């Protein structure tokens, strides 16, 4: 590669096409050149190779010298003019390509480069650093130095041995921890803004160092969804269904302002809603409970998992507005040759007779199949969590509509789930929603709450805030086949922090929900594969994070929640520092037995006897 390297070093602004590169380097192995160009082919340029890119490739791919020597050799790579001075911009250009070669994420690359350069330039005189200053920094144990050493140990290319078998080429990371082999893929659905950056850090610090795992990656950022006309979301749904396990980063649901911000072709729908529709799953939202994070409802000692039927109802309702007098009718016409249509007559009902001035109208629906799938998901998830299941409706008002939900759940429970529920000491019960809300407030938690679409949309926020923070909620999409599952952080993309990041400010964003989305997905992969080591790892990851927070090692929002707790103070950590602390604790937890986990309580509702019986009676309805 040296002829091309020398040519580009003489003119740092120059770039080479692949044909020009091969002409300059006729002795270069074709697979080496292919590897070089493939590593940087998604970098937002034109597919050509620059000096900084080939320099990063040489540093990462060469197999000579120690990692410390490679890091120190970064200075002469940057010092193109040979004056023994390297500016912040020159260092940033080189560091940028090192991070891109390993992580392929432009936003994350920019985030990391700013922090590395800031640390390296600290104490330098003027706008450039000397060789002595750089060497002292490169030989220190500062966070950025440790990260760069790790990066320089990671392989970036594969080659084959004499038998044609793949071999990592040529740098092998030497780690004291034996990586856990994950036999089957996990589908990764990447997202937007601040959570996208945190997502990459979680993988870098808490996932990749410990697991040998294949990821089936899909970029669900709003810009790439627009570029693919949202076909990437459909492809991601198919992949989740194929591999049975997905983990999703929060994504942007565009409004008018976002359409203008990103110059979108159209206002794309929520990709979360689209995924739920394609997978026909039920979204269960559960809190991450930590002893020193106070709950706004102190009696909630154990989790309340809210299952939302995110199909039909007001989510897919048809709405009309009229300013004139007229008749609003609801009409059903059976298909003449459809299944089950024989003998079924048309139905029509006058909903309202509008007078002058008109008003608003809405028609909504649900299907028997969707309600049955909702019930099955709820029962299966209750068995998995070993928690009792409650369904809340307004059947006293919506007698026909909500009776479909109540009757479906009751019939399915009596036919398929009563025995396994009783064997585990759990149960199913229906309550009117007003009575259910009253009981929930008085309860100490420890149950699954099945809600219709609109009820679940509203009450999930209430439950999240009741447990202390929406940043401590994890969502799990459970599909009716009983084995397909997708997890995600139960919050948004944290736009406010992302704006601060864009201004160059440091942020303290809560990463707990993103971490737990990974741990829950990995736990399900372990269950499907019978992988005990992976199951242990997923539990250890959660225990390590909770242990740190209980010691007062937390993000700014958690410190604010816990300000009255003696374990916490006004001290809080930046996101990356917090994840480093989680990683250090994880290594400790992996070396010892895990803490025992609690099972369901015997009676979630403290006074469930008379009140619950009354709530389900005809008189109460």
JOSULDA-V171302 format. One record per backbone hydrogen bond with DSSP energy under -0.5 kcal/mol. NH is the residue of the N-H (numbers start at 1). CO is the residue of the C=O. If there is no record, write none. Layout:
BEGIN
nh	co
NH	CO
NH	CO
END
This chain:
BEGIN
nh	co
5	1
6	2
7	3
8	4
9	5
10	6
11	7
14	11
16	49
21	17
22	18
23	19
24	20
25	21
28	25
32	29
33	29
34	30
35	31
36	32
37	33
38	34
39	35
40	36
41	38
43	40
45	43
49	16
51	14
54	50
55	51
56	52
57	53
58	54
59	55
60	56
61	57
62	58
70	66
71	67
72	68
73	69
74	71
75	72
77	73
78	74
79	75
80	78
82	79
86	129
88	127
91	87
92	88
93	89
94	90
95	91
96	92
97	93
98	94
99	95
100	96
101	97
102	98
103	99
104	100
109	105
110	106
111	107
112	108
113	109
114	110
115	111
116	112
117	113
118	114
119	115
120	116
121	117
122	118
122	119
124	121
126	124
128	125
129	86
131	84
134	130
135	131
136	132
137	133
138	134
139	135
140	137
146	142
147	143
148	144
149	145
150	146
151	147
152	148
153	149
153	150
154	150
154	151
156	169
157	169
159	167
161	165
164	161
167	159
169	157
172	170
173	171
175	173
178	176
179	177
180	210
182	212
183	181
186	214
187	245
188	186
188	216
189	187
189	247
190	188
190	218
192	250
194	493
195	192
195	493
196	192
196	193
197	193
198	194
199	195
200	196
201	197
202	198
203	199
204	200
205	201
206	202
207	202
207	203
208	203
210	207
211	207
212	180
213	211
216	186
217	215
218	188
220	190
220	218
225	221
226	222
227	223
228	224
229	226
230	225
231	228
233	230
234	230
235	231
236	232
237	233
238	234
239	235
240	236
241	237
242	238
243	239
244	240
246	485
247	187
248	487
249	189
254	252
259	255
260	256
261	257
262	258
263	259
264	259
268	266
274	270
275	271
276	272
277	273
278	274
279	275
280	276
281	276
282	478
283	308
284	282
284	476
285	283
285	306
286	284
286	474
288	472
289	287
293	290
294	292
296	465
296	466
297	466
298	296
300	297
301	299
301	444
302	444
305	303
305	447
306	285
306	304
307	305
307	449
308	283
308	306
309	307
309	451
310	308
311	309
313	365
315	312
316	313
317	314
318	363
320	361
322	359
326	354
328	352
329	327
330	349
331	329
332	347
338	335
341	338
344	341
345	343
347	332
349	330
351	328
351	349
352	328
354	326
354	352
357	323
358	355
359	322
361	320
363	318
371	367
372	368
373	369
374	370
375	371
376	372
377	373
378	374
379	375
380	376
381	377
382	378
383	379
384	380
385	381
386	382
387	382
388	446
389	427
390	448
391	429
392	450
393	431
397	394
398	394
399	397
402	398
403	398
403	399
404	400
404	401
405	401
406	402
407	403
408	404
409	405
410	406
411	407
412	408
413	409
414	410
415	411
416	412
417	412
417	413
418	413
421	417
422	418
423	419
424	420
424	421
425	422
426	421
429	389
431	391
433	393
436	432
437	433
438	434
439	435
440	436
441	437
442	438
443	439
443	440
444	604
446	303
447	303
448	388
449	305
450	390
450	448
451	307
456	452
457	453
458	454
459	455
460	456
461	457
461	458
462	458
463	459
464	460
465	461
466	462
467	463
468	465
469	464
472	469
473	470
474	286
475	488
476	284
477	486
478	282
478	476
479	484
480	280
482	479
485	244
486	477
487	246
488	475
489	248
490	473
498	494
499	495
500	496
501	497
502	498
503	499
504	501
505	500
509	507
513	471
515	511
516	512
517	513
518	514
519	515
520	516
521	517
522	518
523	519
524	520
525	521
526	522
527	523
528	524
529	525
530	526
531	526
532	530
535	531
536	532
537	533
538	534
539	535
540	536
541	537
542	538
543	539
544	540
545	541
546	542
547	543
548	544
549	545
550	546
551	547
551	548
552	549
553	548
554	552
559	555
560	556
561	557
562	558
563	560
565	562
568	565
573	554
575	507
578	574
579	575
580	576
581	577
582	578
583	579
584	580
585	581
586	582
587	583
588	584
589	585
590	586
591	588
592	589
600	386
606	604
608	605
611	607
612	608
613	609
614	610
615	611
616	612
617	614
620	614
621	617
END
